[in-house]
Amino acid sequence: MTTPVRPSPADFRRRLSARERLIGTFIKTPTTHAVEILGDLGFDFVVIDEEHAPFNRETIDTILLAARASNTAGIVRVTDANAPGILSALDCGATGILVPHVASVEIAEKVAAASRYRGGKRGYSGSTRAGRYGASSVWNTVDGSDAQTVVIAMIEDPEAVENIEAIVKVDGIDGFFIGRGDLTVAFGAASNTDPSVQAAVERISMAAGAAGKPVCVMVNSADQVTSFQRLGASTFIVSSDQGFLRQAAAQTLKDFGQ
C-alpha cells in the first residue's frame, strides 16, 4: 500500500487560500519530538506557541527545523505584532506567523508590512535559513518568501470584531483565526458557545468570506468541524501536544481502572 504524499509546506499558503481543509495543532513543549511525531502522522501544520509557552529564538529555530524534516508547515504564534519578533520567526524559516490581538486596521497593516519584502518593510538577510544560508540570490529569496509566507491575524478582541469589515481588506493578511477563548473572557461570557461569542464568530466569518479570505478556528473534536465549515472555516487547530498527551494518559488510566 502506497502512503499518500502530503504537499510540501512551501505549498501551504496556496492550500490555505484555496480553502482546502487543513488540520494542525499547537506545540507547547519546547522540544522537537512532538513535531516529528505529528508530522510523521500527517498533520498539515503545527503552531509553535511563543505567546503562551516557554519558547525563545533558539528553541523556535530548532523546532522549525524539525517541522521541515517531518514535512509539515511550521507556523509561529508570535508574542505580539512587533516587527522584530515577526522577522525572527520568518528568518528562522517559519512557513508563516499567527499574530495575536490584531484589533485594528493599523495593527493589521503593521503586521503585513513586517512580513513582506515587496510593498512591505521586512528586513533582509540572505544568511538565514530563510535565505538558505546565502545559497539563494537576493531576489529569489525576496520573491520566494513573499509568495510562500503565510500571515494569519487573530481576531480575539471586541474592538477587532467592530473593525472586522475593514481589517479583512488589508493586503498581505492571508487569513483570520477566530480566538473564541479571548472573546469569551472579554465578553464575560459563560462559555464560547454564548450568544455574544457566537454572534462575533458569525460576523468575523461573514466578513472574511466577503473578502475572499479563509478562516481558522480551534476545535475540541471532529464533531465541531461541520458547524464551523458551514460558516466558512476551512483550517482547524485541534488541541496541542500537551493536550494530546493528557488525553491519552487519562484514557490509559481509565482503561486500567485507576
N, C-alpha and C positions, 0 to 999 in steps of 0.2 A: 504494500500500500504506500502510495506516494504522499508525503506530507505537503500540504499546500504551501506555496511560497508567499510569505507576507510581504507587502510592498515595502520599499526602503523608507526609512524615516525622512529622507530627502523629499519624499512624495506626500508627506503628512499635510502640508498646507493645502495642496490641491484636494486631497481627500476630505479635509475639513470643510473647505469651501463648497465641495460637491455634495455635502450633506450625507456622506457615507456614514453608516453607524460605526462609531469608534468607541472602544472601551479602554478605560485606563484606571489608574488608582494612585493615591497619594503615597509617597515614600517619606516616612517619618524617622526612620532609623538610619544614622549616618554610616552605613556600610554598603558594600557593593552586592552582597549576596541576594537580597530580596529582588533587586533589579534584574539580576541574571536569571533568577527563577521565573519571575513574571514575564520577562522577555522570551524565555525558552517556552513558556506555556502559550504564548501568542498574544499577550496584551499589546494593543496598538500603541499605547504611550504610558509613561509614568510621570507623575508630577512631584518633583523634589521640593519639599515644603520648607523653604528657607524662612518663611514668615512665622510658622508655629512649631518648628522643630530645630534641634541643635546642629545647624549646618554652617560651615564657613566656606571660604572660596576653595580651600584645598579639598575638602570633602565633596563639594559640588563638582569640582573638576574630575575627581576620581570616579564619582558615581555616573557622571555623564559619559565617561569612557566605558563603563560597564553597560550603559544603555546602548552605546554604539556596538559594542561587542555582541550584545544579545539582539540586535536588530529591532530595537523598539525606540520610539521617539522620546527623547528626554526633554521635558518641559520643566522650567524652574518657576515656582511661585516665589517671586522676589519679595523682599520685605516691604517695599513701597515703590512709588512711581519715580524715584530719583534716578537720573541718568547713570551715575557710576555703578549702581547695583545692576541695572539692566545691561550695561556694557560688560560687566564682569561675567555675567551668566552667558551672554552671547559669545564673548571671546573664548570661553571655555568649551564652546561647541554645542550649546543648547539648541535643540530644534526650535524652541520658542520660549516665550515667557507668559506667565499668568500674573496679572498685576492687580493687587487688592485695592479696594476703595477708589475706583475711578468714578468720582461723583460729579464731574463737570466736563464740559467741552474742553476747557483749558487743560485739565489733567490729561484727558484723552489725547489731545494734540501733543502734549509734552511727552507722553509715553510713545506715541507713534514716531515723533522726531528722534527720540533716543534710540529707537530700534531700527531705523532705516538710514542708509547712506544717501542715496539719491533723493532729494527733496526733504531730507532729514538732517540730523546733527550727530549721528553715530560716529564716535571716534574710531579712526582707522589704525589698525596694526596688522601687518601681514605675518607677524612672528607667532601668532597664537594658533591653537588647534583649529579655530575657525578659518585661519589663513593657511592651513596645512603646514604650519611652521616654516613659512617662507617659500613653499613649493608652488603656491598659486600666485599668479600675477595680480597686480592691484585691481584691475577692472574685472578679472574673473572672480576675485573674492567679493568685490562690491556687488556685482550683478548676481552672483550665485547666492550670496547671503540675503540680498533684498528679495530674491524670488522665493527662497525657502523658509525664511524666518517667520514664525507664527506669533502673532500678538493677540492675546485674549485679555479683555478687560473684565474685571469682576464688578458686577453691579450688586452692591450689598448695603447701600445707604438710602434712606428715604429721599434725600436730595438727588441722588442718582436716578431714582425712579421718576422723579418730577422732571428731570432733564433728559430722559432717555431718548425721546424723539430726536433731539439734537445730537446727543452723544453717538448714536448709531451711525450718523452720517460722516463721522470723522474718518478721513482717508488714512489708511495704514493700520487701522484696527480691524483684525480679521474676524473676530467673533466675540461672544459675550458669555461669561459664566454667571449664572444667577446664584448669588450667595444667600440661600434661604436661611441659613443659620444666623448670620448677622442681621438680616432683615427681621427675623423673628425677635431677636433681642432688641433691636431698635424700635420696633413697633410695640414692644412689651406684650407680645402675643404668647399664648399658652403653648403653642407648638407651630411647626412650619406648615401645618395644614389649616391654620387660622384663616378666616376670610380675608383679612388685611394682607397677609402674606400671599395668599393665592391670587388676589387681585393684582399685586405687584408682579408676580410671576407671569400672569397673563399679559399685562401691559408691556413688560420687557420683551416677551416672546413676540408679540404682535409688532412692536417697533423694529426689532431685529429682522423679522420676516419681511416687513415692508422695505427695509434697506437691503435685503438680499444677503444677510449675514447669518451665520449659524449660531445656535445656542447650545451651551453646555450646562448640564446640571449634575449634581451629586445625587445618587440614589442609593437606597439601602439594599435593594434586590432587583432582580429582573422583573418582578411583578409591577414595579413602579414605572417601568420604561414606557409602556403603551400610552399611559395618560400624558406623559411629557412629549412623546412623539406626536400626539395629536395637536399639541401646542407648537410644534415645530422643532423641538430639540432633537439633535442627532448625535451628540457627543456626550458620553456618560462616564462619570467618575464613580467608582464603586469602592467604598471602604478605603483601607490603607494597608500597608504591610503589617502594621501593629494590629489593626482591626482583624485582618485575616488570621493572624497568629492567635489572637484572643478567642476568636470564634471557633477555630479548630481545636484549641486547647480545651475550651469549655465543653465542646461536644465530646471530646475524649473522656473527660472526667464524668460526664453524664453517662456515656456508654459503659464505663466501669462502675457505675452506681455510686459515685462519690458526690 
